[in-house]
Amino acid sequence: MSEEERPKRRVRYSGKNPRLFHQKYKEQQPERYGEDVEKVLASGKTPAGMHRPIMVREILDVLALKPGQTVVDCTVGYGGHAAEMARAIQPGGRLIGLDADPIELPKTEARLRATLGLEGTDSLLLRRMNFAGLPQLLATEAPGGVDAILADLGVSSMQIDNPARGFTFKFEGPLDLRMNPQRGQPASALLAKISAKELTALLKENSDEPYAERIALAVVEARNRNALTGTTTGLARFVREICPGSDDTVRRVFQALRIAVNEEFNALNIFLRQLPECLAAGGRVAILTFHSGEDRRVKHALKAGLNAGFYSSIAPDVVRVSAEELRANPRSSSAKLRWAVRA
């Protein structure tokens, strides 16, 4: 065999612990390298390409699922919550799952059908769409409303860890931040045209950023002299120069931009307003939030629904992750769970 005909070998990483996403090929193939994945999980980390569902036990307790029910997972992601919900409603139950991500949803559907043994059945229905459109889907799939709804508003680890998606500033990637790369504009395009006044308001509204005005003015000034880069690490360096110290400010800036390009608050407001009509009488909803902007909206909407008679009861306070789960999965630290029961 000539040198030209020899198959190319995978580029090997040096050392025992690969750092880059594309080097962690074993973690991205748990079906082949289960032992390696278990080691990563045991260390309290999330394997590349995977997502650890948060507060599974607490969510199942709140939803009180039973066999034969029809339920919705509004943000399927990796499928961890969806799998447990699907198991709890069998036999005879049906899970409707939504997700806007065209890259991850096909993988998740294949994984769920294989692990749950649902090939060739109508017990699982997945749709690529934003949960703001849930009432339109249920008008045909569950006209009388469903028995339970879960909305996990967090970003999946698969999206965070892959530099090509533009969610992380640990490694260089395009400044994108879109859940659906086929829709809307990336964060880099937003920064290329937004005014200082608009950016200040965006940073305050979406992440309660205390240095919003300073950052916004600096961004516009740098843009005017072509000093802004369209990469994640470039923006992170720029923010650190403006606000030296910890990376908390960088995280808030990325959060604010992500919320903006995905129109997350608009979708959440629509979902919360339409939520009561999506639930059957006695139906339950559980909502996981990860920052104050989300939690405020959920808290106020559920309280308003209770006062209006749409809900018979709501969570008196947020449910937080247990100390045990926090040790096992540090990414769960900011999670807050609220729930309601349809009257």
CORWO-V839190 format. One record per pair of residues at least 6 apart in sequence whose ideal C-beta (glycine too) atoms are under 8 Angstrom apart, sorted by the first residue. I is the first residue (numbers start at 1). GAP is how many residues later the second one is. If there is no record, write none. Layout:
# CORWO-V839190
I_GAP + I_GAP
This chain:
# CORWO-V839190
10_15 + 11_12 + 13_6 + 13_7 + 13_10 + 18_6 + 20_151 + 21_27 + 21_140 + 21_141 + 21_142 + 21_143 + 21_150 + 24_23 + 24_24 + 24_25 + 26_6 + 26_7 + 26_10 + 26_11 + 27_6 + 27_9 + 27_10 + 27_13 + 27_20 + 27_21 + 27_22 + 27_23 + 28_19 + 28_20 + 28_21 + 28_22 + 30_7 + 30_17 + 30_20 + 37_10 + 37_13 + 40_6 + 40_7 + 41_6 + 41_11 + 44_283 + 44_284 + 44_285 + 44_286 + 46_6 + 46_111 + 46_115 + 46_283 + 46_285 + 48_113 + 48_114 + 49_109 + 49_112 + 49_113 + 50_28 + 50_107 + 50_108 + 51_26 + 51_27 + 51_29 + 51_105 + 51_106 + 51_107 + 52_28 + 52_105 + 52_277 + 52_279 + 52_280 + 53_25 + 53_27 + 53_28 + 53_31 + 53_99 + 54_98 + 54_100 + 54_234 + 54_267 + 54_271 + 54_275 + 54_277 + 54_278 + 54_281 + 55_233 + 55_264 + 55_266 + 55_270 + 55_277 + 55_280 + 55_282 + 56_24 + 56_25 + 56_28 + 58_261 + 58_279 + 59_22 + 59_91 + 59_227 + 59_229 + 59_278 + 60_24 + 60_25 + 60_28 + 62_222 + 62_224 + 62_257 + 62_275 + 62_277 + 63_8 + 63_22 + 63_85 + 63_87 + 63_221 + 63_223 + 63_276 + 64_84 + 64_220 + 65_6 + 65_20 + 65_23 + 65_24 + 65_28 + 65_82 + 65_83 + 66_22 + 66_23 + 66_81 + 67_21 + 67_22 + 67_23 + 67_24 + 67_25 + 67_26 + 68_21 + 68_23 + 68_24 + 68_25 + 69_20 + 69_24 + 69_25 + 69_77 + 69_78 + 69_79 + 70_19 + 70_23 + 70_24 + 70_26 + 70_72 + 70_76 + 70_77 + 71_14 + 71_18 + 71_22 + 71_23 + 71_24 + 71_25 + 71_75 + 71_76 + 71_77 + 71_78 + 71_79 + 72_23 + 72_24 + 72_25 + 72_26 + 72_62 + 72_66 + 72_74 + 72_76 + 72_77 + 72_78 + 72_206 + 73_8 + 73_9 + 73_12 + 73_22 + 73_23 + 73_24 + 73_25 + 73_77 + 73_79 + 74_24 + 74_57 + 74_60 + 74_75 + 74_76 + 74_77 + 74_78 + 74_197 + 75_23 + 75_24 + 75_56 + 75_75 + 75_76 + 75_77 + 75_78 + 75_79 + 76_6 + 76_21 + 76_22 + 76_23 + 76_29 + 76_32 + 76_50 + 77_22 + 77_24 + 77_27 + 77_31 + 77_75 + 77_79 + 77_81 + 78_26 + 78_30 + 78_33 + 78_78 + 78_79 + 78_80 + 79_18 + 79_29 + 79_32 + 79_33 + 81_69 + 81_71 + 82_13 + 82_15 + 82_26 + 82_30 + 83_29 + 83_32 + 83_33 + 85_10 + 85_63 + 85_65 + 86_7 + 86_9 + 86_26 + 86_30 + 86_32 + 86_37 + 86_38 + 87_29 + 89_6 + 90_33 + 93_30 + 94_28 + 94_29 + 94_30 + 94_31 + 95_28 + 95_29 + 95_30 + 96_29 + 96_30 + 96_31 + 96_41 + 96_42 + 96_45 + 96_46 + 96_50 + 97_11 + 97_15 + 97_27 + 97_28 + 97_29 + 97_30 + 98_28 + 98_29 + 98_30 + 98_31 + 98_32 + 98_33 + 98_36 + 98_39 + 99_6 + 99_9 + 99_27 + 99_29 + 99_30 + 100_28 + 100_29 + 100_30 + 100_79 + 100_80 + 100_83 + 100_162 + 101_27 + 101_55 + 101_58 + 101_78 + 101_79 + 102_26 + 102_78 + 102_79 + 102_80 + 103_62 + 103_78 + 104_52 + 104_54 + 104_55 + 105_21 + 105_23 + 108_18 + 109_15 + 109_17 + 112_6 + 112_12 + 112_14 + 113_6 + 113_11 + 116_8 + 118_6 + 125_16 + 127_10 + 129_8 + 130_137 + 131_20 + 131_136 + 131_140 + 132_134 + 132_135 + 132_136 + 132_138 + 132_139 + 132_142 + 134_15 + 134_137 + 134_140 + 134_144 + 135_139 + 135_142 + 135_143 + 138_7 + 138_8 + 138_140 + 144_136 + 145_132 + 145_133 + 145_134 + 145_135 + 145_136 + 145_138 + 145_197 + 146_132 + 146_133 + 146_134 + 146_137 + 147_132 + 147_133 + 147_135 + 147_136 + 147_137 + 148_135 + 148_136 + 148_137 + 148_138 + 149_126 + 149_129 + 149_130 + 149_134 + 149_135 + 149_136 + 149_137 + 150_135 + 150_136 + 150_137 + 150_138 + 151_120 + 151_134 + 151_135 + 151_136 + 151_137 + 152_136 + 153_111 + 153_115 + 153_134 + 153_135 + 153_136 + 153_137 + 153_141 + 154_134 + 154_136 + 154_181 + 155_12 + 155_24 + 155_103 + 157_174 + 159_6 + 159_8 + 159_20 + 160_7 + 160_8 + 161_7 + 162_6 + 162_11 + 163_7 + 163_8 + 163_9 + 163_10 + 163_69 + 164_9 + 164_10 + 165_8 + 165_11 + 165_12 + 165_16 + 166_7 + 166_8 + 166_9 + 166_10 + 166_11 + 166_12 + 166_20 + 166_21 + 166_66 + 167_9 + 167_10 + 167_65 + 167_87 + 167_91 + 168_64 + 169_63 + 169_64 + 169_66 + 169_67 + 169_78 + 169_81 + 169_85 + 171_61 + 171_62 + 172_59 + 172_60 + 172_61 + 172_62 + 173_58 + 173_59 + 173_60 + 174_12 + 174_14 + 174_56 + 174_57 + 174_58 + 175_11 + 175_12 + 175_13 + 175_16 + 175_54 + 175_55 + 175_56 + 175_57 + 175_59 + 175_60 + 175_82 + 176_10 + 176_11 + 176_12 + 177_9 + 177_10 + 177_77 + 177_80 + 177_81 + 177_84 + 177_85 + 178_6 + 178_7 + 178_8 + 178_9 + 178_83 + 178_84 + 179_83 + 180_82 + 184_77 + 184_78 + 184_79 + 185_76 + 186_75 + 187_70 + 187_71 + 187_73 + 187_74 + 188_42 + 190_67 + 190_70 + 190_71 + 191_8 + 191_28 + 191_32 + 191_37 + 191_44 + 191_66 + 192_31 + 192_36 + 194_8 + 195_25 + 196_17 + 196_20 + 196_21 + 196_23 + 196_24 + 197_19 + 199_13 + 199_16 + 199_17 + 199_20 + 199_21 + 200_12 + 200_13 + 200_16 + 200_17 + 201_11 + 202_54 + 202_55 + 202_58 + 203_6 + 203_9 + 203_12 + 203_13 + 203_49 + 203_50 + 203_53 + 204_8 + 205_51 + 205_60 + 205_88 + 206_49 + 206_50 + 206_51 + 206_53 + 206_54 + 206_59 + 206_87 + 207_45 + 207_46 + 207_48 + 207_49 + 207_52 + 207_84 + 207_86 + 208_44 + 208_84 + 208_85 + 209_6 + 209_40 + 209_43 + 209_44 + 209_47 + 211_31 + 211_32 + 211_38 + 214_28 + 214_29 + 215_24 + 215_27 + 215_28 + 215_34 + 215_38 + 218_20 + 218_24 + 219_9 + 219_19 + 222_6 + 222_16 + 228_6 + 228_7 + 228_10 + 229_6 + 229_9 + 232_22 + 235_15 + 235_18 + 235_19 + 236_11 + 236_14 + 236_18 + 239_10 + 239_11 + 239_14 + 240_7 + 240_9 + 240_10 + 243_6 + 255_36 + 258_6 + 259_6 + 259_34 + 264_30 + 265_28 + 265_29 + 265_32 + 268_26 + 268_29 + 268_30 + 269_28 + 272_25 + 272_26 + 272_29 + 272_30 + 273_28 + 275_10 + 275_26 + 275_30 + 276_29 + 276_34 + 276_35 + 276_66 + 279_6 + 279_63 + 280_62 + 281_61 + 281_62 + 282_59 + 282_60 + 283_58 + 283_59 + 284_55 + 284_56 + 284_57 + 284_58 + 285_54 + 285_55 + 285_57 + 286_51 + 286_52 + 286_53 + 287_11 + 287_50 + 287_51 + 287_52 + 288_47 + 288_48 + 288_49 + 289_6 + 289_9 + 289_46 + 289_47 + 289_49 + 290_44 + 290_45 + 290_46 + 291_43 + 295_23 + 295_41 + 295_43 + 298_40 + 299_39 + 302_9 + 302_12 + 302_13 + 302_36 + 302_38 + 303_11 + 305_6 + 305_9 + 305_35 + 306_7 + 306_8 + 306_34 + 309_34 + 310_32 + 310_33 + 311_29 + 311_30 + 311_31 + 311_32 + 312_29 + 312_30 + 312_31 + 313_27 + 313_28 + 314_24 + 314_25 + 314_26 + 314_27 + 315_22 + 315_23 + 315_24 + 315_25 + 318_18 + 318_19 + 318_20 + 319_17 + 319_18 + 319_19 + 319_20 + 320_15 + 320_16 + 320_17 + 321_8 + 321_11 + 321_12 + 321_14 + 325_7 + 326_6 + 326_7
